[in-house]
Amino acid sequence: GQQVMQIPQYQHVQEGEDFTTYCNSSTTLSNIQWYKQRPGGHPVFLIQLVKSGEVKKQKRLTFQFGEAKKNSSLHITATQTTDVGTYFCAGPEETSGSRLTFGEGTQLTVNP
Amino acid sequence: DGGITQSPKYLFRKEGQNVTLSCEQNLNHDAMYWYRQDPGQGLRLIYYSQIVNDFQKGDIAEGYSVSREKKESFPLTVTSAQKNPTAFYLCASSRGLYSNQPQHFGDGTRLSIL
């Protein structure tokens, strides 16, 4: 079945450093979504990418969708303590309508 | 405010007992989902429903059951057959029947064994 993999699993940074998490799918994706889960909280939708090579920005966050639509990345510039949490990517199951397959997530900690 | 309400927030289960987790949404979403999250892990799909009176198994359905009698409600029962039920359970919903709709999550229920 489809697999969505994320690396790294954990990332510790000093406040002000940059951070990147990578997402790779075993199959071509029609779209990819990114979610953030704060410690003790629930996942919150951040963004969706649809087009090959698409790049979207949200303040210090930059999201990219690969040309082959099989990989994606999230880059945070100059991390802040408010960026702490786990970042998940999710791609659609090919044959199951609205169902998504979530990656394992990258847990980010930021030292002040 | 529209959203998803999960209850209870914390739940304790005795050996051999079935427990039911509630999930209600007022977003008028067609699709609803139940995920299990273990500490430091990702989200694993238990069951999902794309329409009233219909639902499908996810990746880890054994030991769980669901119903979808109303569009707004998608309760999950953790049966005694689920031998390791301790986890964080998240309910989610999305607007349509296609994968390009973002999922909205409830605050979750933490289930523990007594």
Interface residues (C-beta under 8 A of the other chain):
Chain A: S30 N31 Q33 Y35 G41 H42 P43 V44 F45 Q48 V50 F88 A90 G91 P92 E93 S96 G97 S98 R99 L100 F102 G103 E104 G105 Q107
Chain B: A31 Y33 Y35 G40 Q41 G42 L43 L45 Y48 Q50 Q56 G58 L90 A92 S94 G96 L97 Y98 S99 N100 Q101 P102 Q103 H104 F105 G106 D107 G108
